[in-house]
Amino acid sequence: MPADAVRTPITLDDIRAAADAIKGAVVQTRQRPSCTLSEILGCDLILKFENRQFTASFKERGALNKLLSLSAAERKAGVIAMSAGNHAQGVAYHASRLAIPATIVMPRATPNVKVQFTKTHGARVLLEGDSLSEAAAFAHNLAEREDLVFVHPYDDRHVIAGQGTIALELLGAWPELDCLVVPIGGGGLIGGIATAAKALRPEIEVIGVQTALYPAMKQALAGEEIRVGGATIAEGIAVKQPGQLTRQIVRAHVDDIVLAEEQMIERAIALLVNVEKTVVEGAGAAGLAAILSDPERFRGRRVGTVLCGGNIDQRLLASVLLRDLVSQGRLARLRIRLGDKAGELARVAGLIGDAGGNIVDVAHQRVFSHLPAKDALIEVAVETRDDAQLAAVIERLAAAGYTVTRLADD
């Protein structure tokens, strides 16, 4: 649809004004090509590193632009926001810089690390409600009672314009891009980016990405009942109700919305760590996940995507990286039957090592099995270069007389 066919809530001038307003207070993050990922995917891939913002998320841009739009009286009264993550930190950090009192309402189940980070920025943090919707209802009620300005995470003109500054930087450095692949939660990020991109380069294709478990925007624009839910690694875009303003923009300026499966998002996180040496959260990897899911669509094209956030729990990241080793055939569990003889465990370890395997973990079982009393089972987690080397490990053990079973990955 032509960029001027539908009047939308913000314009390129609004985004340029936002860029002037926030200049110097947010990082103009780098945008650079990934040679290795481009080779893997068959396209020229440009990454925009918004995970390198001070609070590790693009959310700072829109939050700051909104705060700068407030009157002196509104600044004195203070602001309130509801968020379980990146928006909370963006509002808290920049409100503190501007000496604006900030209250952040978070669901009671919010991980303590996110609560503490938000408090560190000087905000009053209130844990209310068992869900985001309950926390939001409390925040709106408190805003009315205390006469606070509610800073919406995505459905606000100033917030959307702030997020659109990403497109000015990306297309300013790479004006020849054919396609932008942008994560969608509530729609603020893609709303701002699409508005700027279509104004600057009308022929560019803008593709939104949602997690397959939370396709709310895609369903809403199709006139379908919104049916979402489930545990997703991309919680930053796990939104149940997209914005009203953002729906207008997406309908006018976004060419397509695709869905990314959980497994592919995990793969994208691992690739970005291993190839680009950069840490992203699930939402931040959604754009790359979409390209990985359909490489033929992007083959031979110049494609930009936004790594929109890097706030991922350390244990979750460790789990993702280990699971990726399993999926790539580089980490496997072997069950090996041993006789009750001195030195058997050492012999098995030696055989694995001789075949190039690295033992990561060992569990020894004598009691809970149906084997003869003088036999035992061990389960060994073995790291190898690939499936071929794993097969060599198993072959070496079998040739030595051991019964070996590779356990299912799940």
Backbone hydrogen bonds, N-H to C=O, Kabsch-Sander energy under -0.5 kcal/mol:
donor,donor_aa,acceptor,acceptor_aa,energy
5,A,2,P,-1.8
8,T,6,V,-0.5
15,I,11,T,-1.6
16,R,12,L,-2.6
17,A,13,D,-2.3
18,A,14,D,-2.0
19,A,15,I,-2.3
20,D,16,R,-1.9
21,A,17,A,-2.1
22,I,18,A,-2.5
23,K,19,A,-0.9
24,G,26,V,-0.5
25,A,22,I,-2.2
26,V,22,I,-1.1
29,T,27,V,-1.7
32,R,47,L,-1.8
34,S,45,L,-2.3
35,C,33,P,-0.7
38,S,34,S,-2.3
39,E,35,C,-1.8
40,I,36,T,-2.2
41,L,37,L,-2.6
42,G,38,S,-2.1
43,C,38,S,-0.9
44,D,301,R,-2.7
45,L,43,C,-0.9
46,I,44,D,-0.5
46,I,303,V,-3.2
47,L,32,R,-2.6
48,K,305,T,-2.1
49,F,30,R,-2.3
49,F,47,L,-0.6
50,E,48,K,-1.7
51,N,307,L,-0.8
52,R,49,F,-1.4
53,Q,50,E,-1.5
56,A,53,Q,-1.7
58,F,308,C,-2.0
60,E,57,S,-1.1
61,R,58,F,-2.0
62,G,58,F,-0.6
63,A,59,K,-2.1
64,L,60,E,-2.7
65,N,61,R,-2.2
66,K,62,G,-2.1
67,L,63,A,-2.4
68,L,64,L,-2.6
69,S,65,N,-0.7
69,S,66,K,-0.9
70,L,67,L,-1.2
75,R,71,S,-2.5
76,K,72,A,-2.0
77,A,73,A,-2.1
78,G,74,E,-2.2
79,V,101,P,-2.6
80,I,149,V,-2.7
81,A,103,T,-2.1
83,S,81,A,-0.5
83,S,105,V,-1.9
89,Q,85,G,-1.6
90,G,86,N,-2.4
91,V,87,H,-2.6
92,A,88,A,-2.6
93,Y,89,Q,-2.6
94,H,90,G,-1.9
95,A,91,V,-2.4
96,S,92,A,-1.8
97,R,93,Y,-1.8
98,L,94,H,-1.8
99,A,96,S,-1.2
100,I,95,A,-3.1
103,T,79,V,-2.1
104,I,124,R,-3.1
105,V,81,A,-2.9
106,M,104,I,-0.5
106,M,126,L,-3.0
108,R,129,G,-2.9
110,T,107,P,-1.9
114,K,111,P,-0.9
115,V,111,P,-1.6
116,Q,112,N,-2.9
117,F,113,V,-2.1
118,T,114,K,-2.0
119,K,115,V,-2.3
120,T,116,Q,-2.2
121,H,117,F,-0.9
121,H,118,T,-0.6
122,G,119,K,-2.3
123,A,118,T,-1.2
124,R,102,A,-2.9
125,V,123,A,-0.7
126,L,104,I,-2.8
126,L,124,R,-0.5
128,E,106,M,-2.4
128,E,126,L,-0.8
135,A,131,S,-2.2
136,A,132,L,-2.5
137,A,133,S,-2.2
138,F,134,E,-2.0
139,A,135,A,-2.3
140,H,136,A,-2.5
141,N,137,A,-2.0
142,L,138,F,-2.6
143,A,139,A,-2.3
144,E,140,H,-1.7
145,R,141,N,-2.2
146,E,142,L,-2.6
147,D,143,A,-0.7
148,L,143,A,-2.1
149,V,78,G,-2.1
150,F,148,L,-0.6
151,V,80,I,-2.8
151,V,149,V,-0.5
152,H,150,F,-0.9
156,D,154,Y,-1.5
160,I,156,D,-2.8
161,A,157,R,-2.4
162,G,158,H,-2.1
163,Q,159,V,-2.1
164,G,160,I,-1.7
165,T,161,A,-0.5
165,T,162,G,-1.2
166,I,163,Q,-1.6
167,A,164,G,-0.9
168,L,164,G,-1.0
169,E,165,T,-1.8
170,L,166,I,-2.7
171,L,167,A,-2.8
172,G,168,L,-1.3
173,A,169,E,-1.6
174,W,170,L,-2.2
177,L,174,W,-1.4
178,D,302,R,-2.4
179,C,302,R,-1.7
180,L,205,E,-2.8
181,V,304,G,-2.7
182,V,180,L,-0.5
182,V,207,I,-2.7
184,I,209,V,-3.0
191,G,187,G,-2.0
192,G,188,G,-2.0
193,I,189,L,-2.4
194,A,190,I,-2.9
195,T,191,G,-1.7
196,A,192,G,-2.0
197,A,193,I,-3.0
198,K,194,A,-2.5
199,A,195,T,-1.3
200,L,196,A,-2.3
201,R,197,A,-3.0
204,I,201,R,-2.2
205,E,178,D,-2.3
207,I,180,L,-3.1
207,I,205,E,-0.6
208,G,256,D,-3.0
209,V,182,V,-2.0
210,Q,258,V,-2.4
212,A,260,A,-2.5
214,Y,211,T,-1.5
216,A,214,Y,-0.6
219,Q,215,P,-2.4
220,A,216,A,-2.7
221,L,217,M,-2.5
222,A,218,K,-1.1
223,G,220,A,-1.3
224,E,219,Q,-2.7
227,R,225,E,-0.7
229,G,213,L,-2.1
232,T,230,G,-0.7
235,E,233,I,-0.8
237,I,234,A,-1.7
238,A,235,E,-1.2
239,V,237,I,-1.7
243,G,186,G,-2.0
247,R,243,G,-1.1
248,Q,244,Q,-1.4
249,I,245,L,-1.6
250,V,246,T,-2.8
251,R,247,R,-2.6
252,A,248,Q,-1.6
253,H,249,I,-2.9
254,V,250,V,-2.1
255,D,206,V,-1.9
255,D,253,H,-0.5
256,D,206,V,-1.2
258,V,208,G,-3.0
260,A,210,Q,-2.5
265,I,261,E,-1.9
266,E,262,E,-2.4
267,R,263,Q,-2.0
268,A,264,M,-2.1
269,I,265,I,-2.2
270,A,266,E,-2.3
271,L,267,R,-2.5
272,L,268,A,-2.3
273,V,269,I,-1.9
274,N,270,A,-2.9
275,V,271,L,-3.4
276,E,271,L,-0.7
276,E,272,L,-0.5
277,K,273,V,-0.6
278,T,272,L,-2.0
281,E,309,G,-2.0
282,G,233,I,-0.8
285,A,281,E,-1.2
285,A,282,G,-0.7
286,A,283,A,-1.1
289,A,285,A,-2.4
290,A,286,A,-2.1
291,I,287,G,-1.6
292,L,288,L,-2.7
293,S,289,A,-1.8
294,D,290,A,-1.0
294,D,291,I,-0.5
297,R,294,D,-1.2
298,F,294,D,-0.6
298,F,295,P,-0.8
299,R,295,P,-1.0
300,G,42,G,-3.3
301,R,298,F,-2.2
303,V,44,D,-2.7
303,V,301,R,-0.7
304,G,179,C,-2.6
305,T,46,I,-2.2
306,V,181,V,-0.9
307,L,48,K,-2.8
307,L,305,T,-0.5
308,C,306,V,-1.5
310,G,56,A,-2.7
312,I,310,G,-1.3
317,L,313,D,-2.5
318,A,314,Q,-2.4
319,S,315,R,-2.3
320,V,316,L,-2.5
321,L,317,L,-2.4
322,L,318,A,-2.2
323,R,319,S,-2.7
324,D,320,V,-2.0
325,L,321,L,-1.6
326,V,322,L,-1.8
327,S,323,R,-2.5
328,Q,324,D,-1.9
329,G,326,V,-1.8
330,R,325,L,-3.0
331,L,325,L,-1.0
332,A,382,V,-2.2
334,L,380,V,-2.7
335,R,405,T,-3.2
336,I,334,L,-0.6
336,I,378,I,-2.8
337,R,403,T,-1.9
338,L,376,A,-3.1
340,D,374,K,-1.8
341,K,339,G,-2.0
344,E,341,K,-1.7
347,R,343,G,-2.3
348,V,344,E,-2.5
349,A,345,L,-2.4
350,G,346,A,-2.2
351,L,347,R,-2.3
352,I,348,V,-2.4
353,G,349,A,-2.4
354,D,350,G,-2.6
355,A,351,L,-1.5
356,G,353,G,-1.6
357,G,352,I,-2.6
358,N,383,E,-2.4
359,I,357,G,-0.5
360,V,358,N,-0.5
360,V,381,A,-3.4
361,D,381,A,-1.1
363,A,379,E,-2.3
365,Q,377,L,-3.6
369,S,367,V,-1.8
375,D,372,P,-2.2
376,A,338,L,-2.3
377,L,365,Q,-2.9
378,I,336,I,-2.3
379,E,363,A,-2.8
380,V,334,L,-2.9
380,V,378,I,-0.5
381,A,361,D,-2.7
382,V,332,A,-3.1
382,V,380,V,-0.7
383,E,358,N,-3.2
384,T,330,R,-2.1
390,L,386,D,-1.8
391,A,387,D,-2.5
392,A,388,A,-1.6
393,V,389,Q,-1.9
394,I,390,L,-2.4
395,E,391,A,-2.4
396,R,392,A,-2.3
397,L,393,V,-2.1
398,A,394,I,-2.6
399,A,395,E,-2.4
400,A,396,R,-1.0
401,G,398,A,-1.8
402,Y,397,L,-2.1
403,T,337,R,-0.5
404,V,402,Y,-0.6
405,T,335,R,-2.4
407,L,333,R,-2.5
407,L,405,T,-0.6
